[in-house]
Amino acid sequence: MRTAPRANSNRESAGRATPLSGGNCNRKNAGRVVLRVLGVDPAMAGATGYGVVEFCGARIEALSFGALRLPARALMPERLRGIHSLIAGLLAEFRPDAIAVESVFTALNMRTALKLAEIRGVVLLAAAQAGVPAHSYSPREVKVSVTGYGAASKEQMQQMVRALLNLRECPEPPDAADAIAVAMCHAQSQKARELLAASTAAASAAAGTRTATRNAAKNGATATRSGSAKTAMEADVRPNVTFGR
């Protein structure tokens, strides 16, 4: 059983933000397809969680995780600048294949939802600037993907993330565990899409083969009928000459 990655004290905190925890390790690729995802759990008042997770077959490894908490008195422009700086730095350092962001919870009041949408906007902006595809998942989608239960609590999410990563302790803070769960949700969705695409391609190829076989058989039958008709016509026009003795 692995221990959680050690804290990364070298990361700069933007906008007087304070990283709560973190860690990192190097990419390992033994010839297998590796998917690296940056998961983000944006927050308006609390901490914005992040988690860089690598998937290689059945192996799941958290390369870095933590959260960024801005002072309660920080103005919105300062919050947006700090979160954008954090995400841009993570994208540059870990170069993920995709970024997965939790979408706005629809039950929030309008004012909170709009501010949270602004935070998601700077996260998506950082992804676009880095040329990294971004994907959004609802809180329920993430919970169902990781725990199988759409109303799972933060504690249940932490426990499941700990089990999936084979860690001795739960990832802290809970916002970081949520961000890791968002990354896991994307990896599962990506795998499902790839399996569906492969299945669709195989079905299309099989259908094309059957169509080609039917067309070949049809063309062969048409050619046979045409040949028979031509022979009959030649027999009809052949002169009937009888030579006397």
C-alpha positions as CSV (number, residue, x, y, z in Angstrom):
1,M,0.0,0.0,0.0
2,R,1.4,3.4,-1.0
3,T,1.6,6.5,1.0
4,A,0.2,9.8,-0.3
5,P,2.7,11.9,-2.3
6,R,4.7,14.3,-0.2
7,A,3.9,17.9,-0.1
8,N,5.4,20.0,-2.8
9,S,6.7,23.2,-1.1
10,N,8.2,24.6,-4.3
11,R,4.9,25.6,-5.9
12,E,4.3,29.4,-5.8
13,S,1.1,30.5,-4.3
14,A,-0.6,33.1,-6.5
15,G,-2.7,35.9,-5.1
16,R,-1.6,35.2,-1.5
17,A,-3.1,31.8,-1.9
18,T,-1.9,29.0,0.4
19,P,-1.4,25.5,-0.9
20,L,-2.9,23.1,1.7
21,S,-1.1,19.9,0.5
22,G,0.4,18.4,-2.6
23,G,3.0,16.1,-4.2
24,N,4.4,14.9,-7.4
25,C,6.3,12.1,-9.1
26,N,7.6,11.4,-12.6
27,R,5.7,9.9,-15.5
28,K,6.3,6.1,-16.1
29,N,5.4,4.5,-19.4
30,A,6.4,0.9,-20.1
31,G,5.1,0.9,-23.6
32,R,1.4,1.1,-22.6
33,V,-1.0,3.9,-23.3
34,V,-0.9,6.4,-20.5
35,L,-3.7,8.9,-19.9
36,R,-2.8,11.9,-17.6
37,V,-5.7,14.0,-16.4
38,L,-5.8,17.2,-14.4
39,G,-9.0,17.2,-12.3
40,V,-10.3,20.5,-10.8
41,D,-13.0,21.1,-8.2
42,P,-13.6,24.9,-8.4
43,A,-14.9,26.7,-5.4
44,M,-16.1,30.3,-4.9
45,A,-15.6,30.7,-1.2
46,G,-13.7,27.6,-0.1
47,A,-10.6,25.9,-1.5
48,T,-10.3,25.0,-5.2
49,G,-9.1,21.4,-5.3
50,Y,-6.8,20.0,-7.9
51,G,-5.4,16.5,-8.7
52,V,-3.1,15.3,-11.4
53,V,-3.8,11.6,-12.0
54,E,-2.2,9.1,-14.3
55,F,-3.9,6.0,-15.7
56,C,-2.1,3.1,-17.3
57,G,-4.2,0.0,-17.7
58,A,-5.4,-0.9,-14.2
59,R,-2.8,1.3,-12.5
60,I,-4.0,4.6,-11.1
61,E,-1.4,7.0,-9.6
62,A,-1.9,10.5,-8.2
63,L,1.1,12.6,-9.3
64,S,0.1,15.7,-7.5
65,F,-2.9,16.9,-5.5
66,G,-3.9,19.7,-3.2
67,A,-6.1,22.8,-2.9
68,L,-5.7,26.5,-3.1
69,R,-7.5,28.6,-0.5
70,L,-7.6,32.3,-0.9
71,P,-8.1,34.7,2.0
72,A,-11.8,35.4,2.8
73,R,-11.3,39.1,2.1
74,A,-9.8,38.5,-1.4
75,L,-11.7,40.3,-4.1
76,M,-13.1,38.4,-7.1
77,P,-10.4,39.6,-9.6
78,E,-7.7,38.4,-7.2
79,R,-9.4,35.0,-6.8
80,L,-9.6,34.6,-10.6
81,R,-6.0,35.6,-11.1
82,G,-4.8,33.2,-8.4
83,I,-6.8,30.2,-9.7
84,H,-5.7,30.9,-13.3
85,S,-2.1,31.1,-12.2
86,L,-2.4,27.8,-10.3
87,I,-4.0,25.9,-13.2
88,A,-1.6,27.3,-15.8
89,G,1.3,26.3,-13.7
90,L,0.0,22.7,-13.3
91,L,-0.7,22.4,-17.0
92,A,2.9,23.6,-17.8
93,E,4.5,21.3,-15.2
94,F,2.6,18.1,-15.8
95,R,1.4,18.5,-19.4
96,P,-1.8,16.4,-19.0
97,D,-3.8,14.9,-21.9
98,A,-7.0,16.5,-20.7
99,I,-8.4,18.6,-17.9
100,A,-11.7,17.6,-16.2
101,V,-13.7,20.3,-14.3
102,E,-16.7,19.8,-12.1
103,S,-19.7,21.7,-13.5
104,V,-21.8,24.3,-11.6
105,F,-24.2,22.7,-9.2
106,T,-27.7,23.7,-10.4
107,A,-29.2,24.0,-6.9
108,L,-26.9,26.9,-6.1
109,N,-28.5,30.4,-5.9
110,M,-28.0,32.6,-8.9
111,R,-25.4,34.8,-7.4
112,T,-23.2,32.0,-6.2
113,A,-23.7,30.1,-9.5
114,L,-22.5,33.1,-11.6
115,K,-19.4,33.6,-9.5
116,L,-18.6,29.9,-9.7
117,A,-19.1,30.0,-13.4
118,E,-16.5,32.8,-13.6
119,I,-14.0,30.6,-11.7
120,R,-14.7,27.7,-14.1
121,G,-14.1,30.2,-16.9
122,V,-10.5,31.0,-15.9
123,V,-9.8,27.3,-15.6
124,L,-11.1,26.7,-19.1
125,L,-9.2,29.7,-20.3
126,A,-5.9,28.3,-18.9
127,A,-6.7,24.9,-20.6
128,A,-7.4,26.7,-24.0
129,Q,-4.2,28.7,-23.7
130,A,-2.2,25.5,-23.1
131,G,-4.0,23.6,-25.9
132,V,-5.4,21.0,-23.5
133,P,-9.0,19.7,-24.2
134,A,-11.4,20.4,-21.3
135,H,-14.3,18.3,-20.2
136,S,-17.1,19.0,-17.6
137,Y,-18.9,16.6,-15.4
138,S,-21.7,17.2,-12.9
139,P,-21.2,16.4,-9.2
140,R,-23.7,13.5,-9.6
141,E,-21.8,12.1,-12.6
142,V,-18.6,12.2,-10.6
143,K,-20.1,10.5,-7.5
144,V,-21.8,7.8,-9.6
145,S,-18.6,7.1,-11.5
146,V,-16.4,6.8,-8.4
147,T,-18.7,5.4,-5.7
148,G,-21.7,4.1,-7.6
149,Y,-23.9,6.4,-5.6
150,G,-25.0,9.8,-6.8
151,A,-25.5,11.2,-3.3
152,A,-22.2,10.1,-1.7
153,S,-20.8,12.3,1.0
154,K,-17.4,13.9,1.0
155,E,-16.2,11.3,3.5
156,Q,-17.4,8.5,1.3
157,M,-15.6,10.1,-1.7
158,Q,-12.4,10.4,0.2
159,Q,-12.6,6.8,1.3
160,M,-13.2,5.5,-2.2
161,V,-10.5,7.7,-3.7
162,R,-8.1,6.4,-1.0
163,A,-9.0,2.8,-1.9
164,L,-8.7,3.3,-5.7
165,L,-5.3,4.9,-5.2
166,N,-4.2,2.2,-2.7
167,L,-3.1,4.9,-0.2
168,R,-2.7,4.4,3.6
169,E,-4.5,7.7,4.3
170,C,-7.3,9.6,2.7
171,P,-6.2,12.5,0.4
172,E,-6.4,15.8,2.2
173,P,-8.1,18.2,2.0
174,P,-11.4,16.8,0.9
175,D,-11.4,19.3,-2.0
176,A,-8.3,17.5,-3.4
177,A,-10.1,14.2,-3.2
178,D,-13.0,15.6,-5.1
179,A,-10.7,16.9,-7.8
180,I,-9.0,13.5,-8.1
181,A,-12.5,11.9,-8.4
182,V,-13.3,14.3,-11.2
183,A,-10.2,13.1,-13.0
184,M,-11.2,9.5,-12.4
185,C,-14.6,10.2,-13.8
186,H,-13.1,11.5,-17.0
187,A,-10.8,8.5,-17.4
188,Q,-13.7,6.2,-17.0
189,S,-15.8,8.2,-19.5
190,Q,-12.9,8.3,-22.0
191,K,-12.5,4.5,-21.8
192,A,-16.2,4.0,-22.3
193,R,-16.1,6.3,-25.4
194,E,-13.1,4.5,-26.8
195,L,-14.8,1.1,-26.3
196,L,-18.0,2.4,-28.0
197,A,-16.0,3.8,-30.9
198,A,-14.2,0.5,-31.3
199,S,-17.4,-1.4,-31.2
200,T,-19.1,0.9,-33.7
201,A,-16.1,0.7,-36.0
202,A,-16.1,-3.1,-35.8
203,A,-19.9,-3.2,-36.5
204,S,-19.5,-0.9,-39.5
205,A,-16.6,-3.0,-40.9
206,A,-18.7,-6.2,-40.5
207,A,-21.7,-4.5,-42.2
208,G,-19.4,-3.3,-45.0
209,T,-18.1,-6.8,-45.5
210,R,-21.6,-8.3,-45.6
211,T,-22.7,-5.6,-48.1
212,A,-19.6,-6.3,-50.3
213,T,-20.3,-10.1,-50.2
214,R,-23.9,-9.6,-51.1
215,N,-23.0,-7.2,-54.0
216,A,-20.4,-9.7,-55.3
217,A,-22.9,-12.5,-55.2
218,K,-25.5,-10.3,-56.9
219,N,-23.1,-9.2,-59.6
220,G,-22.1,-12.9,-60.1
221,A,-25.7,-14.0,-60.5
222,T,-26.3,-11.1,-62.9
223,A,-23.3,-12.1,-65.0
224,T,-24.5,-15.7,-65.1
225,R,-27.9,-14.7,-66.3
226,S,-26.5,-12.4,-68.9
227,G,-24.2,-15.1,-70.2
228,S,-27.1,-17.6,-70.5
229,A,-29.3,-15.0,-72.3
230,K,-26.5,-14.3,-74.8
231,T,-26.0,-18.0,-75.5
232,A,-29.8,-18.4,-76.1
233,M,-29.8,-15.4,-78.5
234,E,-26.9,-16.8,-80.5
235,A,-28.7,-20.1,-80.8
236,D,-31.8,-18.3,-82.1
237,V,-30.0,-16.4,-84.8
238,R,-27.8,-19.3,-86.0
239,P,-28.8,-20.2,-89.7
240,N,-30.6,-23.6,-90.0
241,V,-29.0,-24.9,-93.2
242,T,-29.5,-28.5,-94.4
243,F,-27.2,-29.9,-97.0
244,G,-28.5,-32.4,-99.4
245,R,-26.8,-35.5,-100.3
